[in-house]
Amino acid sequence: MQSIEDFIKSVILNHHLYDWFKKYPWLIGYLGNPKSSIWFIGENPSLRGIININNHVTDKSENLQWNSHAGDKLLRTAITEAGLKQGEPSRDEGWNCYITNAIKEPEEVNKRNRKKRDPKYWKTQAERWMPVLQLQIDSGNPKVLVALGGESKKILSYMKELGLLAPKIEQIHHYSYIMLRPEAGKRRGPAHPERIKEFKQSIIDIKEKYDT
């Protein structure tokens, strides 16, 4: 069976995409234990975050993924406190869950948001990357795909319409939304204690429901 990294590289080559592996070989697009029952699925990697952490860290490894800004730290802390990871949140150890992205290609968030105003853009990406996610699912054992935010849920739902063979999809807020953006329609700002508490509880609820 083709490895996930080789499959990603073949998609890059076949679609003439920017080959980020040449500059960021640590950006493999997943972290954790694929045999675990709970998978967290983001939308895609943030290119600005990748550049920032790559420029400021000398010991480069796969563990740089989901380990950069305050949102990443919230995700890791919440996962650890829920019992889906053992050891220090920032270290690559004790994973009882799996993290990956629906779209593997890194992009700057603002530029991507403008491109996504045309639904054909993200749908084309979903069609392009669905086989990679299917390989990951077939190689693992998820009981649930936890979409991190509405954009991830939209992409995963579209993939299922296209034939993705996947378990149930649940959605929780994106960790960056909690830590870096004000709450829509309310007065609670970024990193509000109650928002953090609610995010952590959402992961506890997922664990209690699916980690059996």
C-alpha positions in Angstrom: 0.0 0.0 0.0 1.3 3.5 -0.9 2.3 5.5 2.1 0.4 8.7 3.0 3.4 10.9 2.3 4.0 9.3 -1.1 0.4 9.7 -2.0 0.5 13.4 -1.0 3.6 13.9 -3.1 1.9 12.3 -6.1 -1.1 14.6 -5.8 1.4 17.6 -5.6 3.1 16.3 -8.8 0.0 15.4 -10.7 -1.7 18.7 -10.1 1.4 20.9 -10.4 1.1 22.2 -6.8 3.6 24.0 -4.7 5.8 21.3 -3.3 6.1 22.3 0.4 7.9 19.1 1.3 11.1 20.5 -0.3 11.2 23.4 2.3 9.1 21.9 5.1 9.6 18.1 5.1 8.2 18.0 8.6 4.8 19.1 7.3 3.4 15.6 6.7 -0.2 16.6 7.5 -1.0 14.3 10.4 -0.1 13.6 14.0 -1.1 11.0 16.6 -2.4 7.5 16.5 -4.4 6.6 13.4 -5.7 3.4 15.2 -7.5 5.5 17.8 -11.3 6.0 17.6 -11.3 9.8 17.6 -9.9 11.9 14.7 -9.8 15.7 14.6 -10.0 17.1 11.1 -8.9 20.6 10.3 -9.5 22.5 7.1 -5.9 22.9 5.8 -2.5 24.1 7.1 -1.9 27.8 7.6 1.1 28.8 5.4 1.9 31.8 7.6 2.0 29.7 10.7 4.2 27.2 9.0 6.7 29.8 7.9 6.7 31.4 11.3 7.4 28.3 13.3 9.9 27.0 10.7 11.9 30.2 11.0 12.0 30.2 14.8 12.6 26.6 15.7 15.9 24.8 15.1 14.9 21.3 16.1 12.4 20.6 13.2 10.2 17.5 13.4 6.7 16.4 12.7 5.8 17.6 16.2 5.9 21.2 14.9 2.5 20.6 13.5 -0.4 21.9 15.6 2.2 23.3 18.0 2.7 26.9 17.2 0.2 29.6 18.3 -2.2 29.9 21.2 -4.9 28.1 19.4 -2.7 25.1 18.8 -1.8 25.1 22.5 -5.4 25.1 23.4 -6.2 22.1 21.2 -3.3 20.1 22.7 -4.2 21.1 26.2 -7.8 20.3 25.8 -7.0 16.9 24.2 -4.6 16.1 27.1 -7.0 17.2 29.8 -9.7 15.0 28.2 -7.5 12.0 28.4 -6.9 11.7 24.6 -3.2 12.3 25.1 -0.7 11.5 27.9 2.4 13.5 28.9 3.1 17.1 28.2 0.7 18.6 25.7 3.5 20.1 23.6 5.4 16.8 23.2 4.8 14.1 20.6 3.9 11.3 23.0 0.9 9.4 24.4 -1.6 10.1 21.6 -5.0 8.4 22.0 -6.4 10.4 19.1 -5.3 11.5 15.6 -5.1 14.9 13.9 -5.1 15.6 10.2 -6.5 18.1 7.7 -9.1 17.5 5.0 -7.1 19.6 2.5 -3.4 19.0 2.7 -2.2 22.0 0.8 -1.0 25.0 3.0 -2.3 28.4 2.2 -2.4 31.9 3.7 -5.7 32.2 5.5 -6.8 35.5 4.1 -5.9 34.6 0.5 -7.7 31.3 0.9 -10.8 32.9 2.2 -11.0 35.2 -0.8 -10.6 32.2 -3.2 -13.3 30.3 -1.4 -15.9 32.8 -2.3 -16.1 30.7 -5.5 -17.4 27.3 -4.2 -15.7 25.7 -7.2 -12.4 26.4 -5.5 -12.8 24.4 -2.3 -14.9 21.7 -4.1 -12.0 21.2 -6.5 -9.6 20.9 -3.6 -12.0 18.4 -1.8 -12.1 16.2 -4.9 -8.3 16.4 -5.2 -7.5 15.4 -1.6 -10.4 13.1 -0.8 -8.4 10.0 -1.9 -5.6 10.8 0.5 -8.1 11.1 3.4 -9.7 7.9 2.3 -6.3 6.1 2.5 -5.8 7.5 6.0 -9.2 6.2 7.1 -8.7 2.8 5.5 -5.3 2.6 7.2 -6.8 3.6 10.6 -9.8 2.9 12.7 -11.8 6.0 13.4 -15.3 6.0 14.9 -15.8 9.7 14.4 -14.3 12.5 12.4 -14.5 15.6 14.5 -14.6 18.6 12.2 -12.7 21.6 13.7 -15.0 24.4 12.6 -17.7 24.9 10.0 -15.4 25.0 7.0 -13.9 21.6 7.8 -17.5 20.2 8.3 -18.5 21.6 4.9 -15.6 20.0 3.1 -16.0 16.6 4.9 -19.8 16.6 4.1 -19.0 17.3 0.4 -16.4 14.5 0.4 -19.1 12.1 1.8 -21.4 13.2 -1.0 -18.7 12.3 -3.4 -18.3 8.8 -1.9 -15.9 9.1 1.0 -16.3 6.0 3.2 -16.1 7.5 6.6 -17.7 7.3 10.0 -20.0 9.8 11.6 -19.0 13.5 11.5 -19.3 15.7 14.6 -18.4 19.4 14.6 -16.9 21.6 17.3 -15.4 25.1 17.2 -12.0 25.7 15.7 -9.4 26.3 18.3 -8.2 29.4 16.5 -11.7 30.8 16.6 -11.7 30.4 20.3 -8.3 31.9 21.0 -7.8 34.4 18.2 -11.2 35.8 17.1 -14.1 37.4 18.9 -17.3 35.4 19.2 -19.8 36.0 16.5 -22.9 37.9 17.7 -21.7 38.1 21.3 -19.4 40.2 23.5 -17.0 37.5 24.4 -13.6 38.2 22.9 -10.7 36.0 22.0 -9.5 33.6 24.7 -12.5 34.4 26.9 -12.3 32.0 29.9 -15.8 30.7 29.3 -15.2 30.1 25.7 -12.0 28.1 26.6 -14.0 26.1 29.1 -16.7 25.3 26.6 -14.2 24.2 24.0 -12.5 21.9 26.5 -15.9 20.5 27.5 -16.7 19.8 23.8 -13.7 17.5 23.6 -14.6 15.8 26.8 -18.0 15.2 25.4 -16.6 13.6 22.3 -14.3 11.4 24.3 -17.1 10.2 26.5 -19.2 9.4 23.4 -16.7 7.7 21.2 -13.7 6.6 23.2 -15.0 3.2 24.2 
